[in-house]
């Protein structure tokens, strides 16, 4: 079971039109005590999906910093009031 799920299906699309599956976990699941007479396995995977139009423009400068402000003090008139958030983009 573990080998089937992790090796055979990692990077597959599993019938969906977006990104390939990434298997995150294949392990026994002891969560339901009422099902002790069964062997229960938890199979966890993820798909990446781009839903809707892209936020990003392919030309121009790529942002390198995250800035924040509070509404209604937003926009070009308040550019000097924005606060740089920690971390890189």
N, C-alpha and C positions, 0 to 999 in steps of 0.2 A: 504494500500500500504506500509506504513512504517513498520508495524508489519510483513507483508509478507516478505519483502526484508531483514529486519534486523534479525528477529528471525528465520524464516524458512530457510534462506540460509546462515547464518553465519556459517563458518567452513565447508561448503560443497565444493566439487571440481568443480561443475558446468560443468562437462563434460571434464575437462582437466586432464592430467596425473600427474601434479605436485601438490604443496601444496594446502591446503584448502583455500577457499575464506575467506577474512576478510572484512566485510562490514565497510567502513569508513564513509559514509554519505548517508542519504536518506532524501532529503529535496526539497521543492518547488524550481523551477528554473525560476527566473524572468529575465533571460538574454536576451531573444528574444522578444522585444516589439511587433513585427509583429504577434506573436502567442498568443496575449492576450486572444483570445476567447477559448483557450485550457488550461487545467490544465497540466502543464509540471513539471515533477519531475526529479531531478538529482539523479541517483543511482551510487555511487562510491564504488569500491571495489578493493582489491589487492590480488594477488597470489604470493607466494614465489616460485621461480624456481631455481634449481641448473642446470646450463647449462654447459656441458663439464666436463672434469675430475676435481677432487678436487685439489686445491692448497696445501692442508694441508696433512701432513704426520701424521699418527696416533701414531707413536712412536717417542721417543726423547723428547726434551724440547719444550715447548710452548713459543713463543716469548712474552716478557712482555714490550717491548719498540719498538717504531718506530724510525728508523734511516734513514737519508736522505743524499744524496750527489749529485753532479753535474757530468754528463758525460763529459769527459771520465774518471774522477777521481773516479772510482767505482771498487769494488772488494776487495779481501783480501789485496792487496798491499796498499790500501788506507783506510784500516779499521780505523786507528786513525783519519782520516779527516772527518769521518761521524759526522753529527750533530743530537743530540737527539731531537725529536719533542715533543711538549707539549702533555700531556694527556697519559692515560694508554691504553693498548690494551685490 
